[in-house]
Amino acid sequence: MDKPAPVTPDAPGAIAFPLLTQQWLDLCFVHWSIAPEAVAGLLPRGTVPDTHNGVTYIGLVAFRMHRVGWFRLPGVPYLGSFPETNVRLYSVDGHGRRGVVFRSMDAARLIPVAMGRATFRLPYLWSRMRVRRSAGTVTYTSSRRWPGPRGAYSRLVVRPGERIAEPTELEHFLTARWGMHNTFFGGAAHLPNHHPRWPLHRAELVTCEENLITAAGLPAPRQEPVSVLYSPGVPVRLGRPAGISTP
């Protein structure tokens, strides 16, 4: 297994011919630490938990997906724009490529959910969702519709603070993830992404009510989050999947 690539705040390489383009807006990152052995069995073959100072993390990330488009075509205004909330883990493969593994991806548009499940084998789920700004806070709500478990929900309220001039090593580790690992049609693969450096703000977590983490097969957090961040967002390009060699 190759040594993991360095954690870099800037994307390691451009994606000249994107498979998908989109914008990720009004992002809230909430993270809890967890022992690597507690999640190792939930990652695709050929990957292991990525760690920072010996621990790995569960991420709950809520945001607005905006104008998803295929290849270099313009993004779709309605079907390509919707709230989304993800439960994710942190991974590294045998080539040293760091990434995330999605355990659940709640989204508010049924057609993109169906396409994501069928085309990329991603754990998309159709939910009622809303992102709302009011009095200096941002509120993210979701209530799962299909395919279940019905009753899975989340309500996050954050109060963004001042922009972070220089993020910590951990803040870079949790946010500067230049790809995802997933099982595509029976084989594990890495799908790269590219976007500008994150504009990050520390944030106060006013409310966190959710059962998405346990619905995704993970243990419920028993402590306060180790990191709460907000970002106004970035434009994103997604590349084509590259296979992972597995024993």
C-alpha positions as CSV (number, residue, x, y, z in Angstrom):
1,M,0.0,0.0,0.0
2,D,1.4,3.4,-1.0
3,K,1.9,6.1,1.6
4,P,-1.2,8.4,1.8
5,A,-0.9,11.5,-0.3
6,P,-0.3,14.7,1.7
7,V,-3.4,16.7,2.9
8,T,-3.4,19.8,0.7
9,P,-5.8,22.7,0.9
10,D,-5.7,23.0,-2.9
11,A,-6.8,20.3,-5.4
12,P,-3.8,18.2,-6.6
13,G,-4.7,18.4,-10.2
14,A,-7.2,20.0,-12.7
15,I,-10.1,18.0,-14.3
16,A,-10.1,19.2,-17.9
17,F,-13.0,17.1,-19.0
18,P,-15.5,16.8,-16.1
19,L,-18.1,14.1,-15.9
20,L,-20.3,16.4,-13.8
21,T,-20.2,20.1,-12.8
22,Q,-22.1,21.6,-9.9
23,Q,-21.9,24.1,-7.0
24,W,-22.0,23.2,-3.3
25,L,-23.4,26.1,-1.4
26,D,-24.2,27.0,2.3
27,L,-22.3,24.1,3.7
28,C,-22.4,23.0,7.3
29,F,-19.7,20.5,8.4
30,V,-20.2,18.8,11.8
31,H,-17.7,16.1,12.8
32,W,-17.2,13.6,15.6
33,S,-14.1,11.4,16.2
34,I,-14.3,7.7,16.2
35,A,-11.9,4.8,16.5
36,P,-10.8,3.5,13.1
37,E,-11.6,-0.1,13.9
38,A,-15.3,0.9,14.6
39,V,-15.8,1.8,10.9
40,A,-13.2,-0.2,9.0
41,G,-15.7,-2.9,8.0
42,L,-18.0,-0.3,6.4
43,L,-15.6,0.9,3.8
44,P,-15.2,-0.5,0.2
45,R,-12.7,-3.2,-0.5
46,G,-9.2,-1.8,-1.1
47,T,-9.7,1.1,1.3
48,V,-9.0,1.6,5.0
49,P,-10.0,4.4,7.4
50,D,-8.0,7.6,6.9
51,T,-6.8,8.9,10.2
52,H,-5.5,12.1,11.8
53,N,-3.5,11.6,15.0
54,G,-4.7,8.0,15.2
55,V,-8.4,8.6,15.0
56,T,-10.9,8.9,12.1
57,Y,-14.2,10.8,11.9
58,I,-17.9,10.7,11.2
59,G,-19.1,13.7,9.2
60,L,-22.6,15.1,8.9
61,V,-22.6,17.6,6.0
62,A,-25.6,19.6,5.0
63,F,-25.7,22.0,2.0
64,R,-27.4,23.1,-1.1
65,M,-26.5,21.4,-4.4
66,H,-26.9,23.9,-7.2
67,R,-27.2,23.5,-11.0
68,V,-25.8,20.0,-11.5
69,G,-24.8,19.5,-15.1
70,W,-23.4,16.7,-17.2
71,F,-20.0,17.1,-18.9
72,R,-19.7,20.8,-19.9
73,L,-23.4,21.4,-20.4
74,P,-25.1,24.2,-18.4
75,G,-26.4,23.1,-15.0
76,V,-30.1,22.2,-14.7
77,P,-32.0,25.0,-12.7
78,Y,-34.7,22.9,-11.0
79,L,-33.8,19.2,-11.0
80,G,-30.1,20.1,-10.5
81,S,-30.7,22.4,-7.5
82,F,-31.8,20.9,-4.1
83,P,-30.8,20.6,-0.5
84,E,-28.7,17.6,0.5
85,T,-27.4,16.1,3.8
86,N,-24.7,13.4,3.8
87,V,-23.3,11.1,6.4
88,R,-19.7,10.3,5.5
89,L,-16.5,8.5,6.6
90,Y,-12.9,9.1,5.7
91,S,-10.9,6.7,3.6
92,V,-7.5,6.1,1.8
93,D,-6.8,3.5,-0.8
94,G,-3.8,1.4,-1.8
95,H,-2.6,4.1,-4.2
96,G,-2.5,6.6,-1.3
97,R,-5.5,8.5,-2.6
98,R,-7.6,10.1,0.2
99,G,-11.3,10.4,0.0
100,V,-14.7,10.1,1.6
101,V,-17.1,7.2,1.7
102,F,-20.8,8.2,1.8
103,R,-23.0,6.1,4.2
104,S,-26.2,8.1,3.3
105,M,-27.0,11.0,1.0
106,D,-30.4,12.5,1.7
107,A,-31.6,14.8,-1.2
108,A,-34.8,16.6,-2.1
109,R,-35.2,15.7,-5.8
110,L,-36.4,12.2,-6.7
111,I,-35.0,12.0,-10.2
112,P,-31.4,12.9,-9.2
113,V,-31.8,10.4,-6.3
114,A,-32.8,7.6,-8.7
115,M,-30.0,8.5,-11.1
116,G,-27.4,8.6,-8.4
117,R,-28.5,5.2,-7.1
118,A,-28.6,3.6,-10.6
119,T,-25.7,5.3,-12.3
120,F,-23.1,5.6,-9.5
121,R,-24.4,3.1,-7.0
122,L,-24.5,5.9,-4.4
123,P,-26.6,5.7,-1.2
124,Y,-29.0,8.5,-2.3
125,L,-32.3,8.8,-0.4
126,W,-35.3,10.9,-1.2
127,S,-36.3,13.3,1.6
128,R,-38.3,16.4,2.4
129,M,-35.7,19.1,2.9
130,R,-35.2,22.8,3.5
131,V,-32.4,25.2,4.0
132,R,-33.4,28.5,5.6
133,R,-31.5,31.7,6.7
134,S,-32.8,33.8,9.6
135,A,-31.3,36.2,12.2
136,G,-27.7,35.2,11.6
137,T,-28.4,31.4,11.6
138,V,-28.8,28.7,8.9
139,T,-31.2,25.9,9.5
140,Y,-31.1,22.6,7.6
141,T,-34.0,20.1,7.9
142,S,-34.7,16.7,6.4
143,S,-37.3,14.0,6.8
144,R,-36.8,10.8,4.8
145,R,-39.3,9.6,2.3
146,W,-37.8,6.7,0.3
147,P,-36.4,4.1,0.4
148,G,-36.0,4.3,4.1
149,P,-35.8,3.8,6.9
150,R,-38.8,6.2,7.1
151,G,-38.6,8.5,10.0
152,A,-34.8,9.2,9.6
153,Y,-34.5,12.9,10.0
154,S,-32.2,15.8,10.9
155,R,-32.4,19.4,12.1
156,L,-29.2,21.4,12.2
157,V,-29.0,25.1,13.1
158,V,-25.6,26.8,12.9
159,R,-24.5,30.4,13.4
160,P,-21.6,31.1,11.1
161,G,-18.8,33.2,12.6
162,E,-15.8,35.0,11.1
163,R,-13.8,33.5,8.3
164,I,-10.8,31.4,9.3
165,A,-7.6,33.0,8.0
166,E,-5.5,29.8,8.4
167,P,-7.4,26.5,9.0
168,T,-5.8,24.0,11.3
169,E,-4.4,20.7,10.1
170,L,-7.6,18.9,11.3
171,E,-9.8,21.4,9.5
172,H,-7.9,20.8,6.3
173,F,-8.1,17.0,6.8
174,L,-11.9,17.1,7.3
175,T,-12.7,19.4,4.3
176,A,-9.9,19.1,1.7
177,R,-11.0,15.8,0.3
178,W,-10.3,15.5,-3.4
179,G,-12.3,12.4,-4.2
180,M,-14.7,9.7,-3.0
181,H,-14.4,6.0,-2.8
182,N,-17.4,3.8,-3.8
183,T,-18.3,0.4,-5.2
184,F,-19.2,0.8,-8.8
185,F,-20.8,-2.3,-10.4
186,G,-19.0,-4.7,-8.2
187,G,-15.6,-3.0,-8.2
188,A,-14.2,-0.4,-5.9
189,A,-13.2,2.9,-7.5
190,H,-12.0,6.5,-6.7
191,L,-13.9,9.4,-8.2
192,P,-11.9,12.7,-8.1
193,N,-13.2,16.2,-7.6
194,H,-11.7,19.6,-8.1
195,H,-12.7,23.0,-6.7
196,P,-11.1,26.2,-5.3
197,R,-9.7,26.2,-1.8
198,W,-12.6,26.2,0.8
199,P,-13.6,29.5,2.3
200,L,-14.1,28.3,5.8
201,H,-15.8,29.9,8.9
202,R,-15.9,28.5,12.3
203,A,-19.6,28.1,13.4
204,E,-21.6,27.6,16.6
205,L,-23.9,24.6,16.5
206,V,-27.1,25.9,18.0
207,T,-29.2,22.8,17.4
208,C,-28.3,19.2,16.4
209,E,-31.3,16.8,16.3
210,E,-30.8,13.8,14.1
211,N,-30.8,10.0,13.7
212,L,-29.2,9.9,10.2
213,I,-26.0,8.6,11.7
214,T,-27.5,5.6,13.4
215,A,-29.8,5.0,10.3
216,A,-26.5,4.8,8.3
217,G,-25.3,1.9,10.5
218,L,-22.9,4.0,12.6
219,P,-22.8,4.3,16.4
220,A,-24.5,7.4,17.8
221,P,-22.0,10.1,18.9
222,R,-21.6,10.1,22.6
223,Q,-19.7,13.4,22.9
224,E,-19.9,16.9,21.5
225,P,-18.6,17.4,17.9
226,V,-14.9,18.0,17.6
227,S,-15.4,20.5,14.7
228,V,-18.2,22.7,13.4
229,L,-17.6,24.7,10.2
230,Y,-19.5,26.7,7.7
231,S,-18.6,27.6,4.1
232,P,-20.5,29.8,1.6
233,G,-19.5,27.3,-1.0
234,V,-17.5,26.5,-4.2
235,P,-18.0,25.5,-7.8
236,V,-17.0,21.8,-8.3
237,R,-15.9,19.5,-11.1
238,L,-16.2,15.7,-10.8
239,G,-13.9,13.4,-12.8
240,R,-14.3,9.9,-14.1
241,P,-13.9,6.9,-11.7
242,A,-10.6,5.2,-11.5
243,G,-10.4,1.6,-10.3
244,I,-8.8,0.4,-7.1
245,S,-6.7,-2.8,-7.0
246,T,-7.9,-5.2,-4.4
247,P,-6.3,-8.4,-3.2
